[in-house]
Amino acid sequence: MGLRVLVLAACVAVILGSTFPKQDCLNFCPDPVKGHGFFICCDPNPGVCPPVRSVCPFSKFPSPPRCQKDYECGKINKCCQDVCLRYKTCKPPILY
């Protein structure tokens, strides 16, 4: 009986030590900023990526940052492939 209580207490401590976002979320990912035991919602943002452009414009501005998943783009933008940059970056979605 004592071992069961100890195992249960350890499980509760692990769960309480982890911090999940307090929102309706289906997918959780480790928080890259806060580190071990912290999680963020990584559900896909609504909408779809804009169409791939056929012409790459010249720009004097620095290249936008890379992303891998929508959650890295805030709650509105989507992480989309950019053929001119040759990597994924945050872009405004097309909402249907």
N, C-alpha and C positions, 0 to 999 in steps of 0.2 A: 504494500500500500504506500509506503514512504517513497519508493522509487517512482511510482505513478504521479504522485503529487509533485515531486521534484521535476519530472519531465514536463508536466503540465505548466508548472511555474516558469520553466525555461522557455517553453513555447510562447507563453504570454509575454515574457520579457522581450523576446525577439520581435513579436508583433508590435508591441508598444514602442519599441525602440526604432521601428521603421516609421517613416512619415509619408503618408499617401495624400495626394491632393484631396481637398474636401469638395468635390464636384462630381457630377455624373460622368463617369469615364469608363470605357470598356477596356482600354489598353494602357498599361503603365510601363514606363521605361525608367531605368536608373537616371537620377538627376546628375548630369555631367558637371554641374557647378558645385552642389553640396556634397556629392560623393556617396559613399557606401551607406545604405540604409535609408536613403531619401529617394523618392520617386516623383515623376511628373507624368501628367497625362500625355500620351502620345497617339491619341486618336487622330485620324486624318481630318484636316480642315475641310469645310464644305467647298463644293465647286470642283472644277477641273482646271488643269493647267492651260494657259493660252496656247494657241496654235504656234508651231515652230516657225520662226521667221525665215524667209528665203534669202534675205539680204542682211549682212552684218554691218551695222552702222559704225562709222568711225566715232570714237569718243575720247575726249581729253580727260574724262573722269577716271578715277581708279576703279579697278574691277570690283564688283560686288562680292561679298563673302560667300563662301561655299556653304551648302547645307546637305543633309542626308535625309531628313524626315521633316514633315510639316510642322511638328512642334517647335522646331528650331526657328520658325518664321513667324512666331507670335500666333495669335488666334485667328487672323484673317488671311494672310498670304499662304501660298502653297510652295513647297519645294519642288521645282521643275527643272528639267534638263534644258540647258541653253546651248544650242549648236555653235554659236559664235564663241562662247567662253569655253566650251568643251567640258563643262561641269554643271552640277545642279546649283541653282541659286533661288532665293525667295522672289516670287512674282505674284502680282494680284491675280486672283482666280477669276474664272468665268463662272457665274452662278446661273443655274437653270431653274 
